Amino acid sequence: MRQLTEHLYAETAYDWANVGAAVTDLGLVLIDCPVRPSDSQHWQKDIRALSPKGFKYLIGTDYHGDHTTGSAFVGDVTFIAPQRVYEEISRTAGKHPFAKALFVNTLRDQGHTKEADQIEAAVVPAPQICFEESMILHLPPLTFEIRRLGGHSPACSVVYVPEENVLFSGDVVMDSPTPGMRDANVRQWLAALDWVEKLNPSRIVPGHGELCGVEVVRKLRNYLQDMGGVMEKIVRAGRSMEEAIKDPAFDRFFWADATKGAFWTQERKETFRKGLETVYKEAKAAMAG
């Protein structure tokens, strides 16, 4: 666990998404939570030691499984998230099968059968407090400005703590060789990155990767714009979507950690393919408009 400021903490070493925490006079605020039950127990133990007042709120930044699944293993906390998270979790009565399948099958490939079974059986709770675009929590001595920016997904949100000038960016910012784009809106994502760069926080806790500054915002923007530029040329050449997603020009944009097993690698390939379909459709629409 890394202490960022007097009141803020983060952990980037767990499998899947990064997590954060804040110490306030009214209790602890968690920002996302680890997927694996063992990681969740470790995280909760470390965080509980920071305050005798216990957990006050859990803020979820997305409906993707790496940001919601672990909430099943955090008890006695008020869950805050975008309304889109509520809708997605409620749609499957908390079973969240597609989101959980990635972790269940990857952990089984790695021999972590017990944890895979725990995740598969878990019921992901729906958030009790939701917002459409933004909300503010005043928990002395901190303020939590929560804003849905979208881009990576329709629900993707950030949490800014102005007193510390720290941004918990969720997956709006990530230092990943292949950002997931399955349900992305690239134009919206680029606008979200512009917003973060203009905010200019002193530290960013990204959704994935190490603690960073706005240099990673620029790196991700370059990736998205570069990919979009390649796709625009392909669309202008009149090629179909099926032809486009098979073009070797996109090979340099993809990487998957094969050590995580066959299911993980295949799922990353499928997510990348879906992302290319998204980029193709956006390029096609831009030309038509």
LINQUIGI-V730407 format. One line per field, one symbol per residue. ss: DSSP state (h for helix, s for strand, l for the rest). burial: I if it has 24 or more other C-alpha atoms within 12 Angstrom, else O. A space follows every 50 residues. Layout:
ss=???
burial=???
This chain:
ss=lssllllsssslllllllssssssllssssslllllhhhhhhhhhhhhll llllssssssllllhhhhhhhhhllllssssshhhhhhhhhlllllhhhh hhhhhhhhhlllhhhhhhhhhlllllllsssllssssssllsssssssll llllllsssssllllssssslllllllllllllllhhhhhhhhhhhhhhl llsssslllllslhhhhhhhhhhhhhhhhhhhhhhhllllhhhhhllhhh hhhllllhhhlhhhhhhhhhhhhhhhhhhhhhhhhhhhl
burial=OOOIOOIIIIIIOIIIIIIIIIIIOOIIIIIIIIIIIOIIOOIIOOIIOI OOOIIIIIIIIIIIIIIIIIIIIIOOIIIIIIIIIIIIIOOOOIIIIOII IIIIIIIIOOOOOOIIOIIIOIIIIIIOIIIOOIIOIOOOOIIIIIIIII IIIIIIIIIIIIOIIIIIIIIIIIIIOIIIIIIIIIIIIIOIIOIIIOOO IIIIIIIIIIIIIIOIIIIIIOIIOOIIOIIIOIIOOOOOIOOIIOOOOI OOIIOIOOOIOOIIOOIIIOIIIIIIIIIIIIIIOOOOO
